Amino acid sequence: MSIQIDKDAFPKVSKQAENTSQAAGSKSVDRKYQTLHIYSGILQVIGWIAVGIGFIVAVIGLVKFFEYSYGSIGFAGIMSGSGMALAGVVLIAMGQLICVWVDTEENTRRIAGLLENKK
């Protein structure tokens, strides 16, 4: 069983369009919203710190939970550490979502520029 591909079915791309798409494919798009990039990075760093500290607190709470006289303190440590780690994951996700929005805007602007050059 073989598949036949009709080469005429695909549109021809001119050399000028290839050069334009290669230039646009590089990161030549002006970076707008620099403040959002910085804010996104700060959110992600704070999120990773919260995840790390929350994990450490949860592990300490787990150890204290199995000690004879510190059961309730250990349970509180497990719950607070888990909550902090979960909050950190939410912060990381929010930072990544901001990056997605900004990247979508940059790609939309780049595509609009390519379409404008095509006219």
N, C-alpha and C positions, 0 to 999 in steps of 0.2 A: 504494500500500500504506500503510494507516494503522494506527496502534496505538491501541486503546481501553484506557483506564485506568479501572478501577472504583474510584471514590473511597471507597466503603464498605469496601473491602478493607483499608484502612489504619486503624489504631487512632486514636481521637480522643484528643487530648492536652488535659488540662484546663489552665486558666490557672495553677493552683497548681503543677502539675508543670513548666510552662514557666518559672515564676519560680524554682523550686528548681534546675532544670538550668542556668539562666542564672547563678544565684549560685554554683553549684558549678563552672561552666565557668570562672569567673574564678579567679585564683590565691588563693582564700581558704583553701585547704588548708594546715594548719600544716606548716611545713617541719621534718620530723624529720630526724635523721641529718645535722645540719649539719657534723659532723666529716668525714663521707664526701664531702660536697660540696667542702669545703676540700681534702681529700686528693686528690680527683679533679682539681681545678684545679691543684694543685702538680704532680701527675704529668704533666698535659698541658703545663704550662709547661716542665718539665724535658725532656720529650720533644721539644718544638719546639726548645729550645736544642741538644739533642743532634743533631737532624736538621740544623740550621744549621751547627754546628761540624763534623759529619761530612761534610757536603757541601763545606765549605771545605777540609778536610783531603784529601778525595778529589780535588778539583780541583788542589790544590797537588801532590799525589802524581802526578797525570796529567801535569802540566807537567814535574815532575822525572823522570818515567819516560822522556820523550823526549829529555832531555838526555843527552849522551854518557857522563858519568862517574857519574851518579846513578840508573842504571836500577833497581837492587835497592831503593834507598831509595824511589824513586817507586812501585814495585810495593807495597811495605809501606804507603805512604801511601794508595794507592788502596784496598787491602784493609781497612785499619783505619778509614778514613773511611767506606767503604761499610758496614762492620759497625756503626759508631757511628750512622749514619743509620738503619739497620735497627732497632737497639735503640731509637732515639728513636721510630720509628713504632710499635713494640710498646708503649712507654710511653703514647703518645697513645691507642692502642686500649684499653689497660687503663683509662685515665682515663675514656674515653667509655663503656666497659662499666659502670663503677661508676655513672655518671650514668643509664644505662638501667635498672639495677637499682633505684636510688632513685626514679626517675620511675615505674617500674612499681608500686612500693609506694605512692606517693602517689596514682596513678590508681586502684589497687585500693581504697584507703581511701576515696577520693572516691565511687566507685561503690557501695561498701558503705553509705556514708552516704545516698546517694540512694535505695537500695533500702530502707533503714531508714525513711526519711521517707515512702516510698510506702505502707508498711503501715498 
